[in-house]
């Protein structure tokens, strides 16, 4: 060993860690960190994509679409074009208001884009015409607008469509929504298809014309006592005239009936004289949804999880009637699995109370469960692939050498997972696909090191050397070529990081993780592969033959002495 001079970093690493007592400690620590990273990393089905955009809504009461287009939409489009990173602008002009939708380039920072959009609108408020209402800026947020969990609530006694029951149903589900929204990392919850309780005023047109009144006068009288009365709508889903509802603005229906709306021939005209006032739900909400589920399904289960399917019988279907859907969204970079599980636990905690009020629920979409299944399935395939690699190497290198490579692969993946966790990545299908893609590449370095050690053990030049000397020389010998080959493969993956658009964002985990895994594979091959080879590979030291002295030469041909027989 004294005559051999180490020429490469591979040899220096092998020498430093070969007999170091901290090497096994480091190996165990890397495996533990990888396991913890696998459990702790936020799990998603697909990687998150940076999509930025928003809508600007500007209202001018009484303005025509042509006027809105000229004084609101076009000036806004010109000003928004001044913002760097804007890709598309779509302007729409309608009666009384205009809307401008803005889309940024894929990959633009969402928070920064929203701030620039808000600043640009606020800077040009003085250019809006007189009578314009304050603009409403609604940024598009893909992180919270896409739900990870949807739950359908339905009434078991839907045929009893009583206003009081509908009001209790809404209040009960709204309280449950509030509890779920308070869970950690839940960003947003919404209710779809809900019928909110309110006071409805159904106007009799014949009485109205008899008193020489208009719908506008009725609306103004109610708006005078309620700041949140909705707009008048002269059509309803049942074809009756309507109507506007007063949402939770008046405590008693009698107060609304006694409202004076006008005077006729010196006498006051009350609202009850021209309209029927009732406590009901928002009948101007035309959108309704219905749910059908398989008979025998338990509340909170998916449609495919039924008792009939388990017994092999054909599923029976039951119409559950009107449906209210609750959606749950999460914060960016958080674990969809844990958030979905926490929300479902909250639902089951309120299950008995819901059943007491005749309300059932079905989880119609569980993004967290799908993400967990996708990750677990790919991890399972990853383990199978490692086993296959080990079996393939046995006939070529031997089972001891194959065992060294098989142990090195999980260490490489564990270190890569830990680095991904430290860089705020999530574990999803594309991340694990990157690991599967790199699996055939990361084993190369460890195989090269082990194969060269195996080769050097059988060379005549290694006779008389200690096992540690052979390992260090073998590792140092293949260092330059292994470094160049690995770096060349890493460079082929890096250009993928510069792909733009939606596809570039979606495939981003590949250029982020494959080069890292290859770099880690070099470290593991130079540090742990020699150490494992020293532990697992059998070595018998062969002494080099010494030169024989003349006295040690066999006297087979020695001439006979005189007189001998």
C-alpha positions in Angstrom: 0.0 0.0 0.0 2.9 2.3 0.7 3.9 2.1 -3.0 0.4 3.0 -4.3 -0.6 6.6 -4.6 -4.3 7.4 -4.6 -5.2 9.5 -7.7 -9.0 10.1 -7.5 -11.6 11.2 -5.0 -13.1 7.7 -5.2 -10.0 6.3 -3.6 -9.9 9.0 -0.9 -13.5 8.4 0.1 -13.0 4.6 0.2 -9.9 4.9 2.3 -11.6 7.4 4.7 -14.7 5.3 5.4 -13.4 1.8 4.9 -12.4 1.2 8.5 -14.2 4.2 10.1 -16.6 3.1 12.9 -19.0 5.9 12.0 -19.6 4.4 8.5 -22.4 1.9 9.7 -23.9 4.7 11.8 -24.1 6.9 8.8 -25.6 4.2 6.7 -28.4 3.5 9.3 -29.0 7.3 9.7 -29.5 7.6 5.9 -32.0 4.7 5.8 -33.9 6.2 8.8 -34.0 9.6 7.2 -35.3 8.1 4.0 -38.0 6.2 5.8 -39.0 9.3 7.8 -39.1 11.4 4.6 -41.3 8.9 2.9 -43.8 9.1 5.8 -43.5 12.8 6.4 -43.4 14.2 2.8 -46.7 15.7 1.6 -48.4 13.1 -0.6 -50.3 14.1 -3.7 -51.6 12.2 -6.7 -50.1 14.7 -9.2 -47.5 17.4 -8.8 -48.7 20.9 -8.2 -48.5 23.3 -11.2 -47.8 27.0 -10.9 -50.8 28.6 -12.5 -51.4 32.3 -12.0 -54.3 34.5 -13.1 -57.3 36.4 -12.0 -60.5 38.3 -12.9 -61.3 42.0 -12.6 -65.0 42.8 -12.3 -66.0 46.5 -12.7 -69.7 47.5 -12.5 -71.3 50.6 -13.9 -75.1 50.5 -13.2 -77.1 51.4 -16.3 -74.3 51.1 -18.8 -74.6 49.2 -22.1 -72.2 46.5 -23.2 -70.8 49.0 -25.8 -70.1 51.6 -23.2 -68.6 49.1 -20.8 -66.3 47.8 -23.5 -65.1 51.3 -24.4 -64.6 52.9 -21.0 -63.7 49.8 -18.8 -62.6 46.7 -20.7 -60.3 48.1 -23.3 -58.5 50.6 -21.0 -58.0 47.8 -18.5 -56.6 45.5 -21.1 -54.0 48.1 -22.1 -52.9 48.7 -18.6 -52.6 45.0 -17.7 -50.4 44.5 -20.7 -47.8 46.6 -18.9 -47.4 43.7 -16.3 -44.5 41.4 -17.1 -45.4 37.7 -17.4 -49.0 38.1 -18.7 -49.8 35.6 -21.4 -53.5 36.0 -22.2 -56.1 38.7 -21.5 -59.8 38.0 -22.2 -62.3 40.9 -21.9 -66.1 40.6 -21.7 -68.6 43.4 -21.6 -72.2 42.9 -20.5 -75.1 45.1 -19.2 -74.1 47.0 -16.1 -70.6 45.4 -15.7 -67.5 44.2 -17.5 -65.0 41.5 -16.7 -61.3 41.1 -17.7 -59.7 37.7 -17.2 -55.9 37.5 -16.9 -53.7 34.5 -17.4 -50.0 34.6 -16.6 -47.3 32.4 -18.1 -47.2 28.9 -16.6 -44.6 28.9 -13.8 -45.0 32.5 -12.8 -45.1 32.9 -9.0 -48.7 33.1 -7.9 -48.4 35.4 -5.0 -46.2 37.8 -6.9 -48.6 37.8 -9.9 -51.7 38.5 -7.8 -49.9 41.4 -6.1 -48.8 42.9 -9.4 -52.4 42.6 -10.8 -53.9 44.3 -7.7 -51.3 47.0 -7.8 -51.9 47.8 -11.4 -55.7 48.1 -11.0 -55.3 50.3 -7.8 -52.8 52.6 -9.6 -55.4 53.4 -12.3 -58.5 53.9 -10.2 -58.5 57.6 -11.1 -59.1 56.7 -14.8 -62.4 54.9 -14.2 -65.4 57.0 -15.3 -67.8 58.6 -12.8 -70.4 56.3 -11.4 -68.1 53.3 -11.5 -68.4 51.0 -8.5 -65.1 49.9 -6.8 -63.5 47.1 -8.9 -63.5 43.5 -7.6 -60.3 41.6 -8.1 -60.6 37.8 -7.8 -57.2 36.0 -8.2 -57.3 32.4 -9.5 -55.8 30.0 -6.9 -55.4 26.5 -8.2 -54.1 25.3 -4.8 -57.5 26.0 -3.1 -59.9 26.0 -6.0 -59.3 22.3 -6.7 -60.9 20.2 -3.8 -59.2 17.1 -2.4 -62.4 15.8 -0.8 -66.1 16.0 -1.8 -68.9 14.7 0.4 -72.6 14.4 -0.7 -75.2 15.0 2.0 -78.8 13.8 1.4 -82.1 13.6 3.4 -83.4 10.2 4.0 -86.9 11.6 4.1 -86.6 13.9 1.1 -90.3 13.6 0.3 -91.0 15.7 3.4 -89.9 19.0 1.8 -90.8 21.2 4.8 -89.2 24.7 5.0 -88.3 24.2 8.6 -86.5 20.9 7.9 -84.6 22.5 5.0 -83.5 25.3 7.3 -82.3 22.8 9.9 -80.5 20.8 7.2 -78.7 23.9 6.0 -77.7 25.0 9.5 -76.5 21.5 10.5 -74.3 21.1 7.5 -73.0 24.7 7.7 -71.9 24.1 11.3 -70.2 20.9 10.2 -68.5 22.9 7.4 -67.2 25.4 10.0 -65.7 22.6 12.1 -63.9 21.1 9.0 -62.7 24.5 7.9 -61.0 24.9 11.3 -58.9 21.8 10.7 -55.2 22.3 10.3 -54.0 23.0 6.7 -57.6 23.1 5.4 -57.8 26.2 3.2 -61.3 26.4 1.9 -64.7 24.6 2.2 -67.7 25.3 0.0 -71.3 24.0 -0.1 -72.8 23.3 -3.6 -76.5 22.8 -4.3 -77.5 24.2 -0.9 -80.9 25.7 -0.4 -80.5 28.6 2.0 -83.4 29.7 4.2 -84.9 33.1 3.5 -88.1 35.1 3.3 -89.6 34.9 -0.1 -92.0 37.5 -1.5 -94.3 36.3 -4.3 -96.0 39.3 -5.9 -99.5 39.2 -7.3 -99.4 41.2 -10.6 -103.1 41.8 -10.7 -103.1 43.5 -7.2 -100.0 45.3 -8.1 -101.5 46.9 -11.2 -104.7 47.6 -9.2 -102.7 49.8 -6.9 -100.7 51.3 -9.8 -97.4 50.0 -8.3 -94.3 48.5 -9.9 -91.9 45.7 -8.9 -89.2 48.4 -8.5 -91.2 50.1 -5.8 -91.6 46.9 -3.9 -87.9 46.2 -4.2 -86.9 49.6 -3.0 -89.2 49.3 0.0 -87.7 46.0 1.1 -84.1 47.2 0.3 -84.7 50.1 2.6 -84.8 47.7 5.6 -82.4 45.1 4.3 -79.0 45.8 2.8 -78.5 42.3 1.4 -81.7 41.7 -0.4 -81.0 40.0 -3.7 -82.0 41.2 -7.2 -85.5 40.8 -8.5 -86.0 37.8 -10.7 -89.2 37.6 -12.8 -88.8 33.9 -13.6 -88.7 30.8 -11.4 -88.0 27.1 -12.0 -91.8 26.4 -11.6 -92.9 29.2 -14.0 -94.4 31.4 -11.2 -93.7 35.1 -11.0 -91.3 36.2 -8.5 -89.7 37.4 -6.5 -86.8 38.2 -4.4 -85.7 36.7 -1.1 -84.6 38.5 2.0 -81.8 36.4 3.5 -81.8 36.5 7.3 -82.4 40.2 7.4 -85.7 40.3 9.2 -86.4 38.4 12.4 -90.1 37.7 11.9 -92.3 37.1 8.9 -95.0 39.3 10.4 -92.7 42.3 10.3 -92.2 41.9 6.6 -95.9 41.5 5.9 -96.7 44.8 7.7 -94.1 46.7 5.7 -95.6 49.8 4.0 -94.6 49.9 0.4 -96.7 52.9 -0.9 -99.8 55.0 -0.4 -103.0 54.8 -2.4 -105.7 57.4 -2.1 -104.4 58.5 1.3 -104.2 55.0 2.7 -101.1 52.9 3.3 -100.5 49.9 1.2 -98.8 47.0 3.1 -96.7 44.3 1.5 -99.3 41.7 2.5 -101.9 43.5 0.3 -100.0 42.9 -2.9 -97.8 39.8 -2.2 -97.7 36.5 -0.4 -94.8 36.4 2.1 -93.5 33.1 3.4 -90.5 31.6 5.1 -88.9 29.2 2.7 -85.6 28.6 1.0 -84.1 30.3 -2.1 -86.4 29.2 -4.8 -84.6 31.4 -7.3 -81.7 29.0 -7.0 -82.4 26.9 -10.1 -79.5 24.5 -9.8 -80.3 21.2 -8.1 -78.4 18.0 -8.0 -79.5 14.5 -7.1 -77.6 11.5 -5.9 -78.1 7.8 -6.5 -76.2 5.2 -4.4 -76.1 1.5 -4.1 -78.4 -0.1 -1.6 -76.6 -1.3 1.5 -73.8 1.3 1.3 -72.8 2.7 4.7 -72.5 6.4 5.2 -69.1 7.7 4.4 -68.2 4.9 2.0 -67.5 5.1 -1.6 -70.0 3.8 -4.2 -67.9 0.7 -5.0 -67.6 -0.4 -1.3 -70.9 -2.2 -0.8 -72.1 -5.2 1.0 -73.7 -6.6 -2.1 -70.5 -6.6 -4.1 -68.7 -8.4 -1.3 -71.4 -11.1 -1.3 -71.2 -11.4 -5.1 -74.8 -10.2 -5.7 -75.8 -7.5 -8.1 -76.0 -4.1 -6.4 -79.3 -2.4 -5.9 -79.6 1.4 -6.4 -81.6 3.9 -4.4 -82.4 7.5 -5.3 -81.4 9.6 -2.3 -83.0 12.7 -3.7 -81.7 16.3 -3.4 -78.0 16.5 -2.6 -75.8 19.1 -0.9 -72.1 18.7 -1.7 -69.4 19.9 0.6 -65.9 20.4 -1.0 -62.7 20.6 1.1 -59.5 22.1 -0.3 -56.0 22.2 1.2 -53.1 24.6 1.5 -50.2 24.4 -1.0 -47.5 21.9 -0.1 -49.5 20.0 2.6 -50.3 16.3 2.8 -53.6 15.6 1.1 -53.8 12.2 2.8 -53.7 13.5 6.4 -56.1 16.4 5.6 -58.7 14.0 4.0 -58.4 11.6 6.9 -58.9 14.4 9.4 -62.0 15.7 7.6 -63.5 12.2 7.3 -62.9 11.7 11.1 -64.7 14.9 11.7 -67.6 13.7 9.6 -67.8 10.4 11.4 -67.8 12.2 14.8 -71.0 14.0 13.6 -72.5 10.9 12.0 -74.9 10.1 14.8 -76.2 13.7 14.9 -76.7 13.7 11.2 -78.6 10.3 11.3 -80.8 11.7 14.1 -81.9 14.5 11.7 -82.4 12.0 8.8 -79.2 13.0 7.0 -76.8 10.6 5.3 -73.5 11.3 3.6 -71.3 9.6 1.0 -67.7 10.5 0.2 -67.9 10.9 -3.6 -64.2 11.9 -4.1 -61.2 11.3 -1.9 -58.1 12.8 -3.5 -56.0 11.9 -0.4 -56.9 8.2 -0.6 -56.1 8.1 -4.3 -52.8 9.9 -3.7 -51.9 7.4 -0.9 -52.8 4.4 -3.1 -50.8 5.7 -6.0 -47.7 6.3 -3.8 -48.0 3.0 -2.0 -48.4 1.1 -5.3 -45.3 2.7 -6.8 -43.3 2.1 -3.6 -44.4 -1.6 -3.9 -43.2 -1.7 -7.5 -40.0 0.0 -6.5 -39.3 -2.8 -4.0 -40.1 -5.5 -6.6 -37.7 -3.8 -9.0 -34.9 -3.8 -6.5 -35.5 -7.5 -5.8 -35.4 -8.3 -9.6 -32.1 -6.4 -9.9 -30.6 -8.5 -7.0 -31.7 -11.8 -8.7 -30.3 -10.7 -12.0 -26.9 -9.9 -10.5 -26.5 -13.2 -8.6 -25.4 -15.4 -11.6 -23.0 -12.7 -12.9 -21.3 -11.5 -9.7 -22.3 -14.0 -7.0 -24.8 -13.6 -4.2 -22.4 -11.8 -1.8 -21.6 -9.1 -4.4 -25.3 -8.9 -5.4 -26.2 -8.4 -1.7 -23.8 -5.4 -1.6 -25.5 -3.7 -4.6 -29.0 -4.5 -3.3 -28.2 -2.8 0.0 -26.8 0.2 -1.8 -29.9 0.9 -3.8 -32.3 1.7 -0.9 -29.6 3.9 0.6 -29.4 5.9 -2.6 -33.2 6.3 -2.7 -33.4 7.2 1.0 -30.8 10.0 0.6 -32.6 11.3 -2.5 -36.0 11.3 -0.7 -34.4 13.3 2.2 -33.0 15.9 -0.2 -36.4 16.2 -1.8 -38.0 16.8 1.6 -35.5 19.5 2.4 -36.2 21.2 -0.9 -40.0 21.4 -0.2 -41.0 18.8 -2.8 -44.1 16.6 -2.5 -44.2 12.9 -3.2 -46.5 12.1 -6.1 -46.7 9.8 -9.1 -44.1 11.8 -11.1 -41.6 11.9 -8.2 -41.8 8.2 -7.8 -41.6 7.7 -11.6 -38.4 9.7 -11.5 -37.1 7.2 -8.9 -38.1 4.3 -11.1 -36.5 5.9 -14.1 -33.2 6.4 -12.2 -33.3 2.9 -10.7 -31.6 1.4 -13.7 -28.9 4.1 -13.6 -28.1 4.4 -9.9 -27.1 0.7 -9.6 -24.4 1.1 -12.2 -21.9 2.9 -10.0 -22.1 0.3 -7.2 -22.0 -2.6 -9.7 -18.8 -1.1 -11.3 -17.1 -0.8 -7.9 -18.0 -4.3 -6.7 -17.2 -5.8 -10.1 -13.7 -4.2 -10.1 -13.1 -5.3 -6.5 -14.1 -8.9 -7.5 -11.8 -8.7 -10.5 -8.8 -7.4 -8.5 -9.1 -10.3 -6.0 -8.3 -12.8 -8.7 -5.4 -10.9 -10.3 -1.8 -12.1 -9.8 -0.8 -8.5 -9.0 -3.0 -8.6 -5.9 -1.2 -11.5 -4.4 0.5 -10.5 -1.1 -1.7 -7.4 -0.7 -4.1 -6.9 2.2 -7.8 -6.9 1.5 -8.2 -3.2 2.4 -5.4 -2.3 0.0 -7.1 -4.2 -2.8 -10.5 -2.5 -2.1 -9.0 1.0 -2.1 -7.0 0.4 -5.2 -9.9 -1.1 -7.1 -12.2 1.8 -6.1 -9.6 4.4 -7.0 -8.9 2.7 -10.3 -12.5 3.1 -11.7 -13.1 6.6 -10.2 -12.3 8.8 -13.3 -14.3 6.8 -15.8 -17.3 6.3 -13.4 -17.4 10.0 -12.6 -17.4 11.0 -16.3 -20.1 8.5 -17.2 -22.4 9.5 -14.3 -22.0 13.2 -14.9 -22.8 12.7 -18.6 -26.1 11.0 -17.7 -26.9 13.8 -15.3 -26.4 16.4 -18.0 -28.9 14.6 -20.3 -31.6 15.1 -17.7 -30.9 18.8 -16.9 -32.4 20.2 -20.2 -35.8 18.9 -19.2 -35.8 21.5 -16.4 -36.0 24.2 -19.0 -39.1 22.9 -20.8 -41.9 25.5 -20.5 -45.6 25.4 -20.3 -47.9 22.9 -18.6 -45.8 19.9 -19.5 -42.6 21.4 -18.1 -44.3 22.1 -14.8 -45.9 18.6 -14.7 -42.6 16.8 -15.4 -40.4 19.0 -13.2 -39.8 16.3 -10.5 -37.8 14.3 -13.1 -35.0 16.8 -13.7 -35.0 17.7 -10.0 -34.6 14.2 -8.6 -32.9 12.0 -11.3 -29.6 14.1 -11.3 -29.7 14.1 -7.5 -30.1 10.4 -7.3 -27.2 9.9 -9.7 -24.9 12.1 -7.6 -25.9 10.3 -4.5 -25.2 7.0 -6.2 -21.6 8.0 -6.7 -21.2 8.9 -3.0 -22.8 5.6 -1.9 -20.6 3.6 -4.4 -17.4 5.1 -3.1 -18.3 5.1 0.6 -20.6 2.2 1.4 -19.9 -0.3 -1.4 -16.3 -0.7 -0.4 -17.3 -1.0 3.3 -20.0 -3.6 2.5 -17.6 -5.5 0.3 -15.1 -5.7 3.2 -17.8 -7.1 5.4 -19.5 -9.6 3.0 -17.0 -10.8 0.5 -14.7 -13.6 1.6 -11.0 -13.0 1.2 -8.1 -15.5 1.6 -4.7 -13.9 1.5 -2.3 -15.7 -0.9 1.4 -15.4 -0.1 3.5 -14.7 -3.2 6.1 -17.6 -3.8 9.6 -16.9 -2.4 12.8 -17.4 -4.4 14.3 -20.8 -3.5 18.0 -21.0 -2.4 20.4 -23.6 -3.9 20.2 -25.6 -0.7 16.4 -25.8 -1.0 16.5 -27.2 -4.5 15.5 -30.9 -4.5 18.5 -33.1 -5.0 16.8 -35.4 -7.5 19.6 -35.3 -10.0 22.6 -35.3 -7.6 25.4 -37.6 -8.9 26.2 -40.8 -7.0 29.3 -40.9 -4.9 32.0 -43.4 -5.8 31.6 -46.7 -4.1 27.9 -46.4 -3.7 25.6 -49.1 -4.7 
